[in-house]
Amino acid sequence: MTSQPHVVTPTGMITGAWSNNHTVRRFYSIPYANFSGEFDDAELRTANGDVDASTPSPDAVALTVATPADAHDHDDLPVIVFIHGGSFETGSHDDPRHDATANVQAGCVQVNIGYRKKLPGFARFNNDAPGHYRGVHDCLLALEWIQRNIESFGGDPTNVTLAGQSAGANLVLWLCRPDHYRGGFRRAIAMSPASPREPIEARTSTLRMAMQVPLTRRRLAELPQKKLDRGYQRFKYLHINDVALGPDLRELGELADVPLWVSTTHDEFHHHPLAATDSKPWVRSVPGSKALFKKTARDLQLSRNFDAWMEGVLALDPYRPMGRLLTDALIGRWAASAITKATGPVWLSEYYRSTAGAVQHSSDIAYLFGVSDGDNDSASEHAGRRRLHEALLSFARTGNPGFDSYSTTGRTWRLDFGTGQAIMAESRIPRLAEYFPTESRGQ
């Protein structure tokens, strides 16, 4: 083999790097968009010339492609595309938790997308179209780049599965909106979708106050980086208990007719500092605590049928009701919203662990991608990891993850990461739409 792999694409020749004993070719941080300023809308990069993609640039607005060593042009391998999370302000397309090795060795092509974050990606301006965010548009351009170029890496542009986690799942769902969907993917996976709770009007108002300048592209672009960073930190503090940036998933509307797999973890925020309690069922044992808890629930927009919600939670987890509230308010409600707004077939899954240790927010990413925890993986834990990764491969190859859909059964696939065993069971996720608002004012 040559010292470095290369692929000739419609945009030019791209040189990558070998990995995994020359079984995987990786093309790191390929630029896919042009933009004149960091607050300007991007355009698709249609000509790159020769690109050195042999080393990663984790913070770049770019994408990384991993493909089998023996893949050839037009091999039509399934393509898995991943959008990372990070509250719209952190995260990278080079995160080892979604490493492509297992998918590539199973005969798929994987693409990880990087996009603009923080204010360059998600500040809204007066002349922005409704529902438009530069970070979302970046991802849309990345999907268009994939459609034009992925055949050169051995991938099938007609068989693309788009996945994302947390803020990345929000972006996946936003790309499923009819005004954004352009056919760049055939099916979608939304893992633990997250969203701001405050409407965009309120967040734009506090951003203007925090930045202390008119909220325009030109004025933000003129600010020295230190002033921009300080203003952003002030803005974040004003939304300290919320996701400060990003699309409001209450504004999704009806989604395009795309097969959708929605997943959550059983204990998204089980060990959040606010969820720490002693060993007693504190909501029932401390004077006045129920009233305080109810106020916290209202602040988190649990605005309907509180007593019914509380009864169900105390039956499920009497020792950590605050952890359950945070899980429902920050993640579960948005999963419920996605289910209700889907028009195509829907699969629903939940991950838990019957043995020691909670399955918390983001801990399922490595399982989905078959990324081993090395010596920490017990045989039973490895079975859970293998089971979820096999479901991903099945979904990417056939459009069916290998378990019954929520659309046909009204049930969820509950996978035990501790044993690898799975059952179809009733889910409380859809009922969360009874407790939390699902609609908001316009974007």
The 8 nearest C-alpha neighbors of each residue, nearest first, counted from 0:
[[1, 2, 3, 4, 21, 17, 68, 69],
 [2, 0, 3, 4, 5, 17, 16, 21],
 [1, 3, 0, 4, 17, 16, 5, 15],
 [2, 4, 16, 1, 15, 17, 5, 14],
 [5, 3, 15, 14, 16, 1, 17, 24],
 [4, 6, 14, 13, 15, 3, 12, 7],
 [5, 7, 13, 12, 8, 14, 151, 152],
 [6, 8, 12, 11, 13, 151, 5, 9],
 [7, 9, 11, 10, 151, 148, 12, 6],
 [8, 10, 11, 148, 7, 147, 46, 45],
 [11, 9, 46, 8, 47, 45, 48, 12],
 [12, 10, 48, 8, 49, 9, 47, 7],
 [11, 13, 7, 49, 6, 8, 50, 48],
 [14, 12, 50, 6, 5, 49, 51, 7],
 [15, 13, 5, 51, 52, 4, 50, 53],
 [16, 14, 53, 26, 52, 4, 25, 5],
 [15, 17, 53, 25, 3, 24, 4, 26],
 [16, 18, 24, 21, 23, 25, 3, 4],
 [17, 19, 21, 23, 20, 24, 22, 16],
 [18, 20, 21, 22, 23, 17, 100, 24],
 [21, 19, 22, 18, 17, 23, 68, 24],
 [20, 22, 17, 18, 19, 23, 68, 24],
 [23, 21, 68, 19, 20, 67, 18, 24],
 [24, 22, 67, 68, 18, 21, 66, 19],
 [23, 25, 17, 66, 68, 65, 16, 67],
 [26, 24, 65, 16, 15, 64, 27, 17],
 [27, 25, 15, 52, 64, 63, 53, 65],
 [26, 28, 63, 52, 55, 54, 29, 53],
 [27, 29, 62, 61, 63, 55, 56, 52],
 [28, 30, 61, 62, 27, 63, 52, 31],
 [31, 29, 61, 32, 28, 60, 62, 44],
 [30, 32, 44, 61, 141, 43, 29, 144],
 [33, 31, 44, 43, 42, 41, 30, 34],
 [32, 34, 42, 41, 44, 43, 35, 31],
 [35, 33, 41, 36, 39, 40, 42, 32],
 [34, 36, 39, 33, 37, 41, 40, 38],
 [37, 35, 39, 38, 34, 220, 40, 41],
 [36, 38, 119, 39, 34, 35, 220, 40],
 [39, 37, 119, 36, 216, 40, 220, 120],
 [40, 38, 36, 37, 34, 41, 35, 216],
 [39, 41, 133, 34, 38, 42, 136, 37],
 [40, 42, 34, 33, 32, 39, 137, 43],
 [43, 41, 33, 32, 44, 34, 40, 140],
 [42, 44, 32, 140, 45, 31, 33, 41],
 [43, 45, 32, 31, 33, 46, 42, 47],
 [44, 46, 10, 43, 47, 9, 31, 144],
 [47, 45, 10, 44, 48, 11, 9, 43],
 [48, 46, 10, 11, 49, 50, 45, 44],
 [47, 49, 11, 46, 50, 10, 12, 13],
 [48, 50, 12, 11, 13, 47, 51, 14],
 [51, 49, 13, 52, 14, 48, 12, 47],
 [50, 52, 14, 53, 13, 15, 49, 54],
 [53, 51, 27, 15, 26, 14, 54, 50],
 [52, 54, 15, 16, 51, 27, 26, 14],
 [55, 53, 52, 27, 56, 16, 28, 15],
 [56, 54, 27, 28, 57, 53, 93, 52],
 [55, 57, 59, 28, 58, 54, 27, 93],
 [56, 58, 93, 91, 59, 55, 92, 28],
 [59, 57, 56, 91, 60, 113, 92, 61],
 [60, 58, 61, 56, 57, 113, 28, 114],
 [61, 59, 114, 113, 115, 30, 58, 62],
 [60, 62, 30, 28, 29, 113, 59, 31],
 [61, 63, 112, 28, 29, 111, 113, 110],
 [62, 64, 27, 28, 111, 110, 26, 29],
 [65, 63, 110, 26, 109, 25, 27, 66],
 [66, 64, 25, 109, 24, 108, 26, 99],
 [65, 67, 108, 24, 103, 23, 68, 152],
 [68, 66, 23, 70, 69, 103, 24, 22],
 [67, 69, 23, 22, 24, 70, 66, 21],
 [68, 70, 67, 71, 22, 66, 23, 24],
 [71, 69, 67, 153, 68, 74, 66, 152],
 [72, 70, 153, 74, 73, 69, 152, 151],
 [71, 73, 151, 153, 150, 74, 152, 70],
 [74, 72, 150, 153, 75, 71, 151, 154],
 [75, 73, 153, 71, 76, 72, 154, 70],
 [76, 74, 155, 154, 73, 153, 77, 150],
 [75, 77, 154, 155, 107, 74, 153, 78],
 [78, 76, 107, 158, 155, 396, 154, 395],
 [77, 79, 159, 108, 109, 154, 107, 160],
 [80, 78, 109, 160, 159, 161, 110, 108],
 [81, 79, 110, 161, 111, 109, 162, 160],
 [80, 82, 162, 111, 163, 161, 112, 110],
 [83, 81, 163, 167, 112, 111, 162, 84],
 [82, 84, 167, 163, 164, 90, 92, 81],
 [85, 83, 167, 166, 165, 164, 90, 86],
 [84, 86, 89, 90, 87, 88, 166, 83],
 [87, 85, 88, 166, 84, 242, 89, 244],
 [88, 86, 116, 85, 117, 166, 89, 245],
 [87, 89, 117, 116, 86, 85, 90, 244],
 [90, 88, 85, 87, 86, 91, 116, 84],
 [91, 89, 85, 84, 83, 88, 92, 94],
 [90, 92, 93, 57, 94, 113, 58, 83],
 [91, 93, 113, 111, 112, 94, 57, 83],
 [92, 94, 91, 57, 95, 55, 111, 63],
 [93, 95, 96, 91, 92, 97, 98, 90],
 [96, 94, 98, 97, 93, 370, 365, 99],
 [97, 95, 365, 94, 98, 364, 370, 368],
 [98, 96, 95, 368, 365, 94, 99, 364],
 [97, 99, 95, 96, 100, 370, 368, 94],
 [98, 100, 102, 101, 109, 103, 97, 65],
 [101, 99, 103, 102, 98, 104, 23, 19],
 [100, 102, 104, 103, 369, 99, 105, 368],
 [103, 101, 105, 107, 99, 104, 100, 106],
 [102, 104, 107, 106, 105, 100, 67, 101],
 [103, 105, 101, 106, 102, 100, 67, 107],
 [106, 104, 102, 103, 107, 101, 392, 100],
 [105, 107, 103, 104, 102, 76, 67, 108],
 [108, 106, 103, 77, 102, 76, 78, 105],
 [107, 109, 66, 78, 103, 65, 154, 77],
 [110, 108, 79, 65, 78, 80, 64, 99],
 [109, 111, 64, 80, 63, 79, 81, 112],
 [112, 110, 81, 92, 63, 62, 80, 82],
 [113, 111, 62, 82, 92, 81, 61, 110],
 [112, 114, 92, 60, 61, 62, 91, 59],
 [115, 113, 60, 134, 137, 116, 138, 112],
 [116, 114, 120, 134, 119, 60, 117, 137],
 [115, 117, 120, 88, 87, 119, 114, 134],
 [116, 118, 88, 120, 119, 87, 121, 115],
 [117, 119, 122, 121, 120, 116, 231, 38],
 [120, 118, 38, 37, 117, 121, 115, 116],
 [121, 119, 134, 115, 116, 133, 118, 117],
 [120, 122, 118, 132, 245, 117, 119, 134],
 [123, 121, 118, 120, 119, 124, 244, 117],
 [122, 124, 121, 127, 203, 125, 132, 131],
 [125, 123, 127, 126, 215, 214, 122, 216],
 [126, 124, 127, 123, 215, 214, 128, 203],
 [125, 127, 124, 128, 123, 215, 129, 216],
 [128, 126, 124, 125, 131, 129, 123, 132],
 [127, 129, 131, 130, 126, 125, 132, 442],
 [130, 128, 442, 131, 127, 441, 132, 126],
 [129, 131, 442, 128, 132, 246, 127, 250],
 [130, 132, 128, 129, 127, 133, 135, 136],
 [133, 131, 135, 134, 121, 136, 120, 130],
 [132, 134, 120, 136, 135, 40, 137, 121],
 [135, 133, 120, 115, 137, 136, 132, 114],
 [136, 134, 138, 132, 137, 133, 170, 139],
 [135, 137, 139, 133, 138, 134, 132, 140],
 [138, 136, 134, 140, 135, 139, 114, 133],
 [139, 137, 141, 135, 136, 140, 142, 114],
 [138, 140, 136, 142, 137, 141, 135, 143],
 [139, 141, 143, 137, 142, 138, 43, 144],
 [142, 140, 138, 144, 143, 139, 31, 145],
 [143, 141, 145, 139, 140, 144, 183, 146],
 [142, 144, 140, 146, 145, 141, 139, 147],
 [145, 143, 141, 147, 142, 146, 148, 140],
 [146, 144, 142, 149, 148, 143, 147, 141],
 [145, 147, 143, 156, 144, 148, 149, 142],
 [148, 146, 144, 145, 149, 143, 9, 150],
 [149, 147, 145, 150, 151, 146, 8, 144],
 [148, 150, 145, 154, 151, 152, 146, 147],
 [151, 149, 154, 153, 73, 152, 148, 72],
 [150, 152, 72, 149, 153, 8, 148, 6],
 [153, 151, 149, 150, 154, 72, 71, 66],
 [154, 152, 74, 72, 71, 150, 73, 70],
 [155, 153, 76, 150, 75, 149, 152, 78],
 [154, 156, 75, 76, 157, 158, 77, 150],
 [157, 155, 146, 158, 159, 154, 149, 150],
 [156, 158, 155, 159, 185, 184, 183, 146],
 [159, 157, 155, 156, 77, 185, 78, 160],
 [158, 160, 184, 78, 185, 79, 156, 157],
 [159, 161, 79, 186, 187, 395, 184, 185],
 [160, 162, 187, 80, 81, 184, 79, 188],
 [163, 161, 188, 81, 187, 80, 189, 82],
 [162, 164, 168, 167, 82, 81, 189, 83],
 [163, 165, 168, 190, 167, 84, 191, 83],
 [166, 164, 192, 193, 168, 191, 84, 167],
 [167, 165, 84, 169, 193, 168, 86, 85],
 [166, 168, 163, 84, 164, 83, 82, 170],
 [169, 167, 163, 164, 189, 192, 171, 165],
 [168, 170, 166, 172, 192, 167, 171, 193],
 [171, 169, 173, 167, 168, 172, 174, 135],
 [170, 172, 168, 174, 169, 173, 163, 167],
 [173, 171, 175, 169, 174, 170, 168, 176],
 [174, 172, 170, 175, 176, 171, 169, 251],
 [173, 175, 171, 179, 172, 176, 180, 170],
 [176, 174, 172, 173, 180, 255, 254, 177],
 [175, 177, 254, 179, 173, 178, 174, 255],
 [176, 178, 255, 180, 179, 254, 175, 253],
 [177, 179, 176, 180, 175, 174, 181, 130],
 [180, 178, 174, 176, 177, 181, 175, 173],
 [179, 181, 177, 175, 174, 176, 182, 178],
 [182, 180, 183, 179, 177, 184, 178, 139],
 [181, 183, 184, 180, 185, 157, 142, 143],
 [182, 184, 181, 142, 143, 146, 185, 159],
 [185, 183, 159, 182, 160, 186, 161, 158],
 [184, 186, 159, 160, 158, 257, 182, 183],
 [187, 185, 258, 160, 257, 184, 259, 161],
 [186, 188, 161, 259, 162, 160, 260, 258],
 [187, 189, 162, 260, 259, 261, 161, 190],
 [190, 188, 168, 261, 163, 162, 192, 164],
 [189, 191, 164, 262, 192, 168, 261, 263],
 [190, 192, 263, 165, 330, 262, 164, 189],
 [193, 191, 165, 168, 169, 190, 330, 333],
 [194, 192, 165, 166, 330, 169, 329, 191],
 [193, 195, 247, 248, 196, 242, 169, 246],
 [196, 194, 242, 247, 197, 241, 243, 245],
 [195, 197, 194, 198, 241, 247, 242, 300],
 [196, 198, 195, 201, 199, 202, 241, 247],
 [199, 197, 200, 201, 196, 202, 247, 439],
 [198, 200, 202, 201, 203, 442, 197, 247],
 [201, 199, 203, 198, 202, 204, 442, 197],
 [202, 200, 204, 203, 199, 198, 205, 197],
 [201, 203, 199, 205, 204, 200, 206, 198],
 [204, 202, 206, 200, 201, 205, 199, 207],
 [203, 205, 201, 207, 202, 206, 200, 208],
 [206, 204, 208, 202, 207, 203, 209, 201],
 [207, 205, 209, 203, 208, 204, 234, 210],
 [208, 206, 204, 210, 205, 209, 214, 211],
 [207, 209, 205, 211, 206, 210, 204, 212],
 [210, 208, 206, 234, 230, 207, 211, 233],
 [209, 211, 230, 207, 212, 208, 206, 231],
 [212, 210, 208, 209, 207, 213, 230, 206],
 [213, 211, 210, 214, 207, 218, 208, 219],
 [214, 212, 215, 207, 218, 211, 210, 219],
 [213, 215, 207, 212, 124, 218, 219, 216],
 [216, 214, 218, 217, 213, 124, 219, 125],
 [215, 217, 219, 218, 38, 220, 214, 39],
 [216, 218, 220, 215, 219, 221, 38, 214],
 [219, 217, 221, 215, 220, 216, 222, 213],
 [218, 220, 222, 221, 216, 217, 215, 214],
 [219, 221, 217, 218, 222, 216, 38, 37],
 [222, 220, 218, 219, 217, 223, 216, 224],
 [221, 223, 219, 220, 227, 226, 224, 218],
 [224, 222, 226, 225, 227, 221, 220, 228],
 [223, 225, 227, 226, 228, 222, 229, 221],
 [226, 224, 228, 227, 223, 229, 222, 230],
 [227, 225, 229, 223, 228, 224, 230, 222],
 [226, 228, 224, 230, 225, 229, 222, 231],
 [227, 229, 231, 225, 226, 230, 224, 232],
 [230, 228, 226, 232, 231, 227, 225, 233],
 [231, 229, 210, 233, 227, 209, 232, 228],
 [230, 232, 234, 228, 233, 229, 235, 227],
 [231, 233, 235, 229, 234, 230, 228, 236],
 [234, 232, 230, 236, 231, 235, 209, 229],
 [233, 235, 231, 209, 237, 232, 236, 206],
 [236, 234, 232, 238, 237, 233, 239, 243],
 [235, 237, 239, 233, 238, 234, 232, 240],
 [236, 238, 234, 235, 239, 233, 205, 243],
 [239, 237, 235, 241, 236, 240, 243, 234],
 [238, 240, 236, 241, 237, 235, 243, 242],
 [241, 239, 238, 242, 237, 236, 243, 299],
 [242, 240, 238, 239, 243, 195, 196, 197],
 [241, 243, 195, 244, 86, 194, 238, 240],
 [242, 244, 238, 241, 235, 195, 202, 245],
 [245, 243, 242, 121, 87, 195, 246, 117],
 [244, 246, 121, 87, 247, 195, 194, 243],
 [247, 245, 248, 194, 195, 244, 169, 130],
 [246, 248, 249, 195, 250, 194, 245, 198],
 [249, 247, 250, 251, 194, 246, 333, 169],
 [248, 250, 438, 437, 247, 439, 251, 336],
 [251, 249, 248, 252, 247, 439, 438, 441],
 [252, 250, 248, 249, 176, 253, 173, 254],
 [251, 253, 250, 254, 340, 176, 249, 248],
 [252, 254, 340, 341, 251, 255, 342, 176],
 [255, 253, 176, 341, 175, 340, 342, 177],
 [254, 256, 177, 175, 257, 176, 342, 253],
 [255, 257, 343, 342, 254, 258, 341, 344],
 [256, 258, 343, 186, 255, 259, 185, 187],
 [259, 257, 186, 344, 343, 345, 187, 256],
 [258, 260, 345, 187, 188, 257, 186, 344],
 [259, 261, 346, 188, 345, 347, 189, 187],
 [262, 260, 189, 347, 190, 188, 346, 259],
 [263, 261, 348, 190, 349, 347, 191, 189],
 [264, 262, 191, 349, 190, 348, 265, 350],
 [263, 265, 350, 349, 267, 266, 358, 359],
 [264, 266, 351, 350, 267, 349, 358, 263],
 [265, 267, 269, 359, 358, 268, 264, 357],
 [266, 268, 359, 360, 326, 264, 269, 265],
 [269, 267, 271, 326, 270, 266, 322, 359],
 [268, 270, 322, 266, 271, 267, 274, 359],
 [271, 269, 268, 274, 272, 275, 322, 359],
 [270, 272, 268, 274, 273, 269, 275, 322],
 [273, 271, 274, 275, 270, 268, 269, 322],
 [274, 272, 271, 275, 321, 322, 270, 276],
 [273, 275, 322, 321, 271, 272, 270, 319],
 [274, 276, 272, 273, 270, 271, 277, 319],
 [277, 275, 274, 278, 319, 318, 281, 279],
 [276, 278, 279, 275, 281, 318, 280, 319],
 [277, 279, 318, 276, 280, 281, 319, 317],
 [280, 278, 281, 277, 318, 284, 276, 317],
 [281, 279, 318, 317, 282, 283, 284, 278],
 [282, 280, 284, 279, 283, 285, 318, 276],
 [281, 283, 289, 288, 280, 284, 285, 292],
 [282, 284, 281, 280, 285, 289, 288, 286],
 [283, 285, 281, 282, 280, 286, 279, 288],
 [284, 286, 288, 281, 283, 282, 287, 289],
 [287, 285, 288, 284, 289, 283, 282, 290],
 [288, 286, 290, 289, 285, 291, 282, 292],
 [287, 289, 291, 290, 285, 286, 282, 292],
 [288, 290, 292, 291, 282, 287, 293, 283],
 [291, 289, 293, 292, 288, 287, 294, 295],
 [292, 290, 288, 294, 293, 289, 295, 287],
 [291, 293, 289, 295, 290, 294, 288, 296],
 [292, 294, 296, 290, 295, 291, 289, 297],
 [293, 295, 297, 291, 296, 292, 298, 290],
 [296, 294, 298, 292, 293, 297, 291, 299],
 [295, 297, 293, 299, 301, 294, 298, 292],
 [298, 296, 300, 301, 294, 299, 295, 302],
 [297, 299, 295, 300, 296, 294, 301, 302],
 [298, 300, 296, 297, 301, 328, 295, 196],
 [301, 299, 297, 302, 298, 435, 296, 436],
 [302, 300, 435, 297, 296, 434, 299, 303],
 [301, 303, 300, 297, 435, 434, 305, 304],
 [302, 304, 434, 305, 301, 435, 433, 436],
 [305, 303, 307, 306, 434, 308, 302, 433],
 [304, 306, 308, 307, 303, 309, 301, 302],
 [307, 305, 309, 308, 304, 310, 311, 303],
 [308, 306, 310, 304, 309, 305, 311, 312],
 [307, 309, 305, 311, 306, 310, 312, 304],
 [310, 308, 312, 306, 311, 307, 305, 313],
 [309, 311, 307, 313, 308, 312, 306, 314],
 [310, 312, 314, 308, 309, 313, 315, 307],
 [313, 311, 315, 309, 314, 310, 316, 308],
 [314, 312, 317, 316, 310, 315, 311, 309],
 [313, 315, 311, 312, 316, 317, 310, 309],
 [316, 314, 312, 313, 311, 317, 310, 320],
 [315, 317, 313, 318, 312, 319, 314, 320],
 [318, 316, 313, 280, 319, 320, 314, 315],
 [319, 317, 280, 316, 279, 320, 278, 281],
 [318, 320, 322, 321, 317, 316, 274, 323],
 [319, 321, 323, 322, 317, 324, 318, 316],
 [322, 320, 274, 324, 323, 319, 325, 273],
 [321, 323, 274, 269, 325, 319, 320, 324],
 [322, 324, 320, 326, 321, 325, 327, 319],
 [325, 323, 321, 327, 322, 326, 328, 320],
 [324, 326, 328, 322, 323, 327, 329, 321],
 [327, 325, 323, 267, 268, 324, 329, 330],
 [326, 328, 331, 324, 325, 330, 332, 329],
 [329, 327, 325, 326, 332, 330, 324, 299],
 [328, 330, 326, 325, 327, 193, 331, 332],
 [331, 329, 193, 333, 327, 326, 332, 191],
 [332, 330, 327, 334, 333, 428, 326, 335],
 [331, 333, 335, 334, 431, 330, 327, 328],
 [334, 332, 336, 335, 331, 330, 192, 337],
 [333, 335, 331, 337, 336, 332, 192, 338],
 [336, 334, 429, 332, 338, 333, 337, 428],
 [335, 337, 333, 339, 334, 338, 332, 437],
 [338, 336, 334, 340, 335, 339, 341, 333],
 [339, 337, 335, 336, 341, 340, 334, 345],
 [338, 340, 336, 337, 341, 335, 429, 342],
 [341, 339, 253, 337, 338, 254, 336, 252],
 [342, 340, 254, 338, 343, 339, 337, 253],
 [341, 343, 256, 254, 255, 340, 344, 253],
 [344, 342, 256, 257, 258, 341, 345, 259],
 [343, 345, 258, 406, 259, 342, 346, 404],
 [346, 344, 259, 406, 405, 260, 404, 258],
 [347, 345, 404, 260, 405, 261, 259, 348],
 [346, 348, 411, 261, 262, 405, 260, 412],
 [349, 347, 412, 262, 411, 413, 261, 263],
 [350, 348, 413, 263, 264, 262, 265, 412],
 [351, 349, 264, 414, 265, 413, 415, 263],
 [352, 350, 415, 265, 358, 416, 264, 414],
 [351, 353, 417, 415, 416, 354, 357, 358],
 [354, 352, 417, 415, 351, 355, 418, 416],
 [353, 355, 352, 417, 356, 418, 357, 416],
 [356, 354, 353, 357, 352, 417, 358, 351],
 [355, 357, 354, 352, 358, 353, 417, 359],
 [356, 358, 359, 266, 352, 351, 355, 269],
 [359, 357, 351, 266, 264, 362, 352, 265],
 [360, 358, 267, 266, 362, 357, 268, 264],
 [359, 361, 267, 362, 268, 264, 358, 266],
 [362, 360, 363, 364, 359, 164, 165, 267],
 [361, 363, 359, 360, 364, 358, 365, 366],
 [364, 362, 366, 361, 365, 367, 358, 264],
 [365, 363, 367, 366, 362, 361, 96, 97],
 [364, 366, 96, 370, 368, 367, 363, 97],
 [367, 365, 384, 369, 363, 364, 368, 370],
 [366, 368, 388, 364, 387, 365, 369, 363],
 [369, 367, 365, 366, 370, 388, 97, 364],
 [368, 370, 366, 388, 367, 101, 365, 384],
 [371, 369, 365, 368, 366, 96, 372, 98],
 [372, 370, 373, 369, 376, 365, 381, 366],
 [371, 373, 376, 375, 374, 370, 365, 381],
 [374, 372, 371, 375, 376, 370, 377, 381],
 [373, 375, 376, 372, 377, 371, 378, 381],
 [376, 374, 373, 372, 377, 371, 380, 381],
 [377, 375, 372, 374, 380, 381, 373, 378],
 [376, 378, 380, 379, 381, 375, 374, 382],
 [377, 379, 381, 380, 382, 376, 418, 383],
 [378, 380, 418, 382, 381, 377, 417, 419],
 [381, 379, 417, 377, 383, 382, 378, 376],
 [380, 382, 384, 378, 379, 383, 376, 377],
 [381, 383, 419, 379, 385, 380, 384, 386],
 [419, 384, 382, 416, 386, 380, 381, 385],
 [383, 385, 366, 381, 382, 386, 387, 369],
 [384, 386, 382, 388, 383, 387, 389, 381],
 [387, 385, 383, 389, 384, 388, 382, 419],
 [388, 386, 390, 367, 389, 384, 385, 366],
 [387, 389, 367, 391, 385, 369, 390, 386],
 [388, 390, 392, 386, 391, 387, 385, 393],
 [389, 391, 400, 387, 393, 388, 392, 401],
 [392, 390, 388, 394, 389, 393, 395, 400],
 [391, 393, 389, 395, 394, 390, 396, 388],
 [392, 394, 400, 390, 396, 391, 395, 397],
 [393, 395, 400, 398, 399, 391, 397, 392],
 [396, 394, 392, 393, 160, 398, 397, 391],
 [395, 397, 393, 394, 77, 392, 398, 158],
 [398, 396, 399, 394, 393, 395, 400, 392],
 [397, 399, 394, 395, 396, 400, 393, 186],
 [398, 400, 394, 397, 401, 393, 402, 395],
 [401, 399, 394, 390, 393, 402, 391, 398],
 [400, 402, 399, 390, 393, 403, 394, 389],
 [403, 401, 400, 404, 412, 399, 346, 390],
 [404, 402, 405, 408, 401, 346, 407, 412],
 [405, 403, 346, 406, 407, 345, 408, 402],
 [404, 406, 409, 346, 410, 408, 407, 345],
 [405, 407, 404, 345, 344, 408, 409, 346],
 [406, 408, 405, 404, 409, 403, 410, 344],
 [409, 407, 405, 410, 406, 404, 403, 411],
 [410, 408, 405, 406, 407, 411, 425, 404],
 [411, 409, 425, 405, 408, 424, 423, 426],
 [412, 410, 347, 348, 424, 423, 426, 425],
 [411, 413, 348, 423, 422, 349, 414, 347],
 [414, 412, 349, 421, 422, 348, 350, 411],
 [413, 415, 421, 350, 420, 416, 412, 349],
 [414, 416, 352, 351, 417, 419, 420, 418],
 [417, 415, 383, 352, 419, 418, 380, 351],
 [416, 418, 352, 380, 415, 354, 379, 353],
 [419, 417, 379, 420, 415, 416, 383, 380],
 [383, 418, 420, 382, 415, 416, 417, 379],
 [421, 419, 418, 415, 414, 422, 383, 416],
 [420, 422, 414, 413, 415, 419, 412, 423],
 [423, 421, 413, 412, 424, 414, 420, 411],
 [422, 424, 412, 411, 410, 413, 421, 425],
 [425, 423, 410, 411, 422, 426, 412, 413],
 [424, 426, 410, 411, 427, 423, 409, 412],
 [427, 425, 428, 411, 410, 424, 429, 430],
 [426, 428, 430, 429, 425, 431, 331, 311],
 [427, 429, 426, 430, 431, 335, 331, 334],
 [430, 428, 335, 431, 427, 432, 426, 338],
 [431, 429, 432, 428, 427, 433, 335, 434],
 [430, 432, 433, 434, 429, 428, 332, 335],
 [431, 433, 430, 435, 434, 335, 429, 332],
 [434, 432, 431, 430, 435, 303, 304, 436],
 [435, 433, 303, 431, 432, 301, 304, 302],
 [434, 436, 301, 432, 302, 300, 433, 431],
 [437, 435, 438, 432, 434, 300, 302, 439],
 [436, 438, 249, 336, 435, 432, 439, 332],
 [439, 437, 249, 436, 250, 440, 248, 252],
 [440, 438, 249, 250, 441, 437, 198, 436],
 [439, 441, 442, 438, 198, 250, 249, 199],
 [442, 440, 439, 250, 129, 199, 198, 130],
 [441, 129, 130, 199, 440, 250, 200, 247]]
